[in-house]
Amino acid sequence: MYQASNVYFICGFAAIGGGLFGFDISSMSGVIGTNAYKRYFDYPVSYHQGGITASMPAGSFVGSLASSFIADSLSRRVALQIACVLWIIGSVIQCAAQNVAMLCAGRVIAGLCVGIASTIVPIYQSEIAPSEIRGRVVSLQQWAITWGILIQYFIQYGAAQVGGGPEDPSQPEAAFRIPWAIQMIPALVLFVGLFFFPYSPRWLASKDRWNEAIRVLALLHGRGDMNHPKVLAEYKEIEEALRFEKEEALYGFRALVQPRIFKRVVLGVSVQMWSQLSGVNIMMYYIIYIMEEARVGSPLATASIQYVINVVLTLPAIMYLDKIGRRPVLIFGSFFMMLLLSISGILQAMYGQPNDGRGSSNITWIVADNKPASSAIVACSYLFVGTFATTWGPTSWTYTAEMFPSRVRATGVSVSTASNWLWNAALALGVPPLLRTAGWKTYLLFAALNAAACVHVSLCAHETSGVALEEMDGVFDSGSPAWRPRAAGASRLDALREDIERGHVHVHVHVHVKAPLPTITEETLEEEKEAVE
């Protein structure tokens, strides 16, 4: 059976799982402005709308915690396929929803999928990719998220035009049922496509399936040559790392409280928390409310521009994250987002007023009859989204996926991602009433949180760019302050590869009797070699 071998193609296709996360983010933003949705679900506002929106990240929180058990026992690949099945089931229930309870049930089930996928996709990508391009390919997860947001938003924007448009009091239910049905398609594509993708070589090695592990490494990094120095060097690094972890008994959630691992757990949880507390939820879940406050053009059309910006400005991170590094990107991103939110909040405080009936009933504060101020607020929103897309969006996923040892990677990333979903759910529930009661002060609150993130990352986040996964212990356990640059020089993996090339080191590839027959045939390897060449 055909097996994909190009690292970019494998990681890019797996990122469809991130696209489901994007569909989740955008699943509400396009429909909450339509009369069909408001009328059918009894005009939900404040905590009612927040509860509907928060039901999916609540499911995602549970899914992210459960993901490590599935991924460690059944493999990363199978975990993603299970996630696809859950997404399809959840989408069917949402599409057929007869009331708010049924809608929330469907969103919780779909959320289980998003929690699993958002945890496992970066792990799978990081374990497939070589260290020199790991940031680039894991960033494809965030790019897929932005594409999911954009595609679903425009599907909803198109569906919102059915009947007499979003303002039609008798608009048909198809305005919200069509987009919730279409979102099943990418999950079906991912489910089928994963049958043609390899298992993670590190997961295979952790299960003592060394025959398959070396063949997958050869397929990915040696064009099918199991004696390629790069393949043998990575094989030996994985073998030594797993041996060390076995001696230290690093397994499951209990291993996360060991001092040298726990500080990474705290950092991973914090990075994912700061990603959500940046204020991006305001811009993504409730952008319609913000555009209604600014009163500039059509809220649906104006909001769509920021989704295009989100897609386009993720590309610089994909291209340059491995060159610039993780630390500078995170520090700059939080600082610049702090400035933009502060400006937006101050403008609304200076030129805004309580809603006098000219704005939507969903909002209590508007900027009326002041086009320059309104335009500046919208511009700040666009710049904020562009900054997040280039900095925290892709880097938060990349950083947490690469910082943990192999045997606790799935568990550590699941806890970190659970933090993301916990805050995601809290903000989805809390932002609508916060916007109604605090108004412009909401922006200053998130500006202060970005300032705190900037300080925390500056003090605690070590640079991981260009470091092999098996060498992360040397980064986080070195005792050096996070802000001190690492000593320049070749990595241990590169040095080992050079020694193998010169014949100074010989690697014995163990063949374990209990390993099953390889699933990658010699014919497949030849076909893959020809395809790559």
C-alpha positions, 0 to 999 in steps of 0.5 A: 500500500502507498505510504507518503514519505515527503515530510512537508506533505505529511505534516501539511496533510495532518494539519487538516486536524488544525483546520477543524480547530479553525472551523470550531473558532469560526463556527459561531462568528458568522451565524450569531449575526443572522436573524435565523440563528437568533430567532430559532435559538431564542435570541441568545445574548450574554451568558446564554450565547457565551454558554453555547460558544463555550460548550465546544472548548469545554469538550476540547478540554476533556478531549485534550486530557484524554488524548495522551492515553489514546495517542500513547496506546493506539498511536498518534495516527489512530488518535487523529482518526478517532478525532475525525469520527467524533467531529463528524458525529458532533457536526451531524448533531449540530446540523440537526439541532432542535434546541440549545441543549442539542446544539451544545451537545453536538458542540461538546462532542465536536469539541472532544475531536478538537481537543484531541487533534489540537494536541496530537497534530503538533506532536505527530508533526514534531516527531516526523520532522527533522529539527532544522525545519520542525518550527516550519512544519509544526507552524502548518498547524496554525496555518491550517487553523487560519484556513479553517477559520477563513473557509468556515466564515465565508461558508457562513457568510454565503449561507447568511444570504439565504432568504432575504439576508441576515436581517430578514426576520423570517430568514430560513434555518438553512442560514446556520444548518448548511455551514454546520453540515459542510464542516464534516467534509475535511474530517472525512478527508483526513480520516481516509488520508491517514491510512496512507501515512506512516506511524510516528517513528518515535512512537514505534520505538517506544513500543519496541517496534524497531523494525518499523521505526528504522524503516519509517526513519529511512523513508522520511530522512534517508530516501529509503536507505536504512544505512544513511548516516542521518537515519542511523544517527537519529535512530541511535539518539531515539534509542539512547533517549528511550533507554534513559527515560526507562531508567528514570521510569518516566511514564504517564501523569506521575512523571510530570511532577518530577522536578525537571519535568514539572518546570516544563509543564508549568512553562507549557501550560503558561504559554498556552494560557497566555496564547488565549489571554492575549485577547485573540478570542475577542477578535475571533469569536465575537468580531461581529460585536466589535465591528458593530461597536465601531459602526464601520460598514457591514459588520460581516464584510468588515470582519471577513477582512481580518480572517484573510489577514490571519491566513496571509500573515501566518506565512512569515512564521512558517518561513522564518520561525526556525531562523528567528527563534521562538523567544524573540517571536513570543516576546515581540508578539506579546509586546506589540499586541499590548500596544494595539489593545491599549490604543483600541481601548483608549480610542473607545474610551475617548470617543465612545458612548453608551448605546443609544439605540443606534447599535445592536441590542447585543452591545452597550458601547458604541463609537458613533458619528466619528469615522476616523476613530472607528477606522482606527479601532478596526485598523487596530483589530486588523493589526492585532490579528496580524501580529498574533498570526505571525507570532503567538499563533504558530509559536505556541503550538510549536514550542509546547510540542517540542519541549517534553521527553519522548515518553511523556511528550503526549501527556505533557502536551495534553496538559499544556493544551488542556490549559489552552482549552480551559481558558478558551472556554472561560473566555468564550463564556465570559467575554460577551457579558464582559463586553456588555458591562466593561465595554472599552475597559475589556481591551485594557484588561487584555493589554495588561495580560499581554504585558504580563506574558511578555515579562514571563516569557522573557524570564522563563522561556528557553530557546528551542529552535534547531534543537533535536527533540532528544536534546531538549533535556540539555536545554531545560536542565542546563541551569542557565537562565532562559535569557542567556543564549546557548553556546554556538556549535553543532548539535549532538545529532549532527556530530553523531551523524558526522562520526557515522559518516567518517566511520568513527561510530558504528550503530547496531540496529536491533531487530526484535523478534516480537516486532511485526512484519514491516508495513513498508515494502521494498517496492514502496521504498523504491517508488518513494525514492523515485517520487522524491528524486 
